[in-house]
């Protein structure tokens, strides 16, 4: 494991994928990335929230809004499950925010958010706000099993374009496409650029990881 990797341990990490207009995705992506479409003119919005209890960023909660893009494939390298371009991140603490900005070049809402996790019978809902509501989204459980999943994460700033190998490892991981979850988005700085009325309210894929760690590997210029 490279010394430069960042480790962030969480109680819960939930993510869901929703159809969104490709026109929105293209406006939010840098020019060197293209959106993945699930059907003509419909791309993929990823909404993710974490409850971090220790690690390089300390104790905090996080909301990540991202767009699915093609991964960077090279001979001999492991094929990732998916690739993401986070276009807006919110954290509940300044320390968590600065960690994401300084080390990983991720665009952030520059004030604290509040994330309340509400666990029900086979469901977990994240209620997210910052002065006013940002979103509420729910994922539902299937079968949990230990898992290790590789993603590519792309970042862009004034210094150039970058990629990180993002590894998610957890004692319990559930993924399914039963379309039982839900999403409500509100007009907010974190949702700017999204045509809210044209984003699906039901996810086509739901992911829930318990007792896990998110590992960001050293940034690579691309």
N, C-alpha and C positions, 0 to 999 in steps of 0.2 A: 504494500500500500504506500503510495507516495506520501512524503511528509506534508505536502501542500494540500492534501485532501481535507475537506471540512466534514465534520461529523455532527449530526443533529438528531437526537433521540426523541421519539414521540410515543405518546400513549395511543393516539389514533391519527391516521392519515386517510382522508376520504377524497375521492375524485370521481367525477362523472363527465361524460362526453355528450355534447349536444350539437345538433345541426344548427348552423349559422349561415348567413348569406356570404357567398364567396366575395362579393364586392366589399363587404366589411373587412374580411380577412386580408384582402390585398392592400387595403388602405393602412392597416395596422402593421403589416409585415415590412421589413426592409427589403430592398430591391433584389438582394441575392437569394431570398427564400421564397418559395411558392407554397400555397396552401394545399393540403390533401383534401380532395373532394370525396364525399360518400355517394353523391350523385351530382348530376349537372347543376352547377351554380350553388351547391350546398357544401360548405366546408365544415370544420370541426372546432368547436369551442370546448376547451378543457377548463373545468372549475375544480379547484383543489384547495383543501384546508387541512392544516396540521395543528396538533396540540403538542408542542415541544416542551419537554420537562428538563432536559439538560443538553449540553453540547457546546459547540463553539459560539453559538449565539445566545446561550443562557436559556431562561424559561420565557417562552412567548408563544403566541398563536399567530397563524399566518393564513392569508388568502392569496392564491395565485390564479390569475386569469391568463390563459395561454391559448395559442393556436397550434394545431397539429400540422407539421411539415414533414417532408421526406427526410429520413436520416442521412448522415454522411457515411457512405459505405466504402470501405477500403479492403483490398484483398488481405486475408489472414486475420481480420479483426472480427470480434463478436458482433453479430447482428442485433441491434437493440429492438426492444419491443415496440418503441415509438420514439418520435422526436417532437420536441416542443419549442415554441418561441414564446416565452412569458412576456406579455406586453404591459402588464401591470401587476405589482405585488403590494400587498398591505401587511403590516406587522403590528402587533400590540405593544411593542417596546421600541425605544430608540436604538438600543443595542442590537436587537434583531434586524432593524432597518439598516443600520450602518454596516453590519456584517454582509448583508445582501448587496449593498451598493459598492462598498470598498473592495470586497474580495471577488464578487461574482458578477458585477456590472449589470445588475438587474434593475429595471425601472420601478421606482416605488412611489406610492402615495406618501407625501412628506408630513404625515401626522399619524398618530396612533389610531388603529382600528380596535374595535371590540368584537370578539368572537365568543359566542356561547354555544357549546355543544350540548345537545339534548338527545340522550340515548333512550330509545323505546324498545319495544319487543321486536328485535331484529331490524331496527332502523337506527340511523344516526343522522341528526339534522344539525347543520351549522347555520346559526343566525349571525350575520355579519353587518356591522354598522360603523360609521365614523361621522358623528354629528347627525346623520340621517341614515336610514337603511341602505345597504349596498345590495345584499342578496340573502336569500334563504335557499338552501338546497339540502335534499335528503337522499341518502343512499340506503339500500336495503341489503341484508346479508344473504349469502348463499352458503357454501361450504368453506370453512376456514382451514388453511393448511400452511405450513412454513413455506416461504418463498423468497427468491432473490431475483430482482428484475432490473435490467439495464435500460436506461433511456439516454437519448442525446438531448441536451439543453443548449439552445443558441442564444447569444447575447450580442448586442451591438451598442457601441458608444463612440465618442469622438476619436478614440484610439484605434478603432477598427471593428472587425467582426470576429467572434469567438465561439468556441464550442466547449462544453464540458461533458464528460461521461458521468451520468447521474445514476447511482446504484441505490435501489430500494431493497432493504432486507427486513423481514418481519417474521415473528413467530406464528402469526395468523394472517392469512391473506384470502380475501374473497373477491371474485370477479364474475360477473354474469351480464347477460343481455336480455333480462326479463322485463325491462321497462317498467319497474315499479317505483323508481325514484321520482324526484320533482325538482324544479328550479323556478324561483321567482327573482327577477332582476329589477332593480330600481334605478331611476335616473340619479347618477352620482358621478363624481370625478373618476372613480375607478371603472365605470362602465362607459365612459366616453368613447365614441367611435363605434359602438354597437347599436344596431337597429333593434331595440329591445322587443318590439312587437313581432319581429321576424326570426326570433331564436326559439327553438323548440323548448317546451316546458317539461318534457319527459326525456330522460337520457336514454341513448341507445346502448350505453355501456356504463356499468357501475363498478367501482373498485373501493375496497375497504381493507386497510392494513392495520393490525394491532401490534403494540409492543415492538416497534420497528426503529430503524435508523435510516436516515437519508444521508448518502455520502456523495458530496460534490468533489470530483477530481479536478486537478489543476487545469486552468483554462488553457486552451490551445487556439492560437490565432489561425484563422482560415481565410 
